[in-house]
C-alpha cells in the first residue's frame, strides 16, 4: 500500500451540515478502497482565480493508504462528484513528521539569578550600577 494525499476544493454553497455529510461521503469512498489516516477541513478560502465561477471554496485535505491498482477507480469516483470544484492526489513517500521546535532555555527568575551570583561570589550588576549612580550624584553635587 502507498500513502497518498487528496486535496480538494468543495463548493462554498453548501451549508455546514451539508459540507460535513459530503466530507463523510468522500471519506467513505476512500475507506471503501483503502485506509483513511486523516481528513482535515482547512476552512473557507479565497481563490486566486475563479474555479467553476466560484471565488471561494472549502479546502479539504485527506491522507490515506491505498493499493496503487485501486487509485484509478478512486479518481473516477471522485471525478463524478458535482460539489467538488477541483481535486488532486499526490503520492507521499512517508507521513510527514512534525519537527519539534527547539525550546530556548527559560529566562531565569531574579531569585535564581541572585542565588547563582551568591554561590559564585560575583556581586550583582544592579548593585554595581547603584554604586556608580551614587558616585555620579556625589561628583555632580560638588
Secondary structure, 3 states (H helix, E strand, C coil): CEEEEEEEEEECCCCHHHHHHHHHHHHHHHHHHCEEEEEEEEEEEEEEEEECCEEEEEEEEEEEEECHHHHHHHHHHHHCCCCEEEEEEEEECCCCCCCCCCCCCCCCCHHHHHHHHHHHCCCCHHHHHHHHHHHHHHHHHC
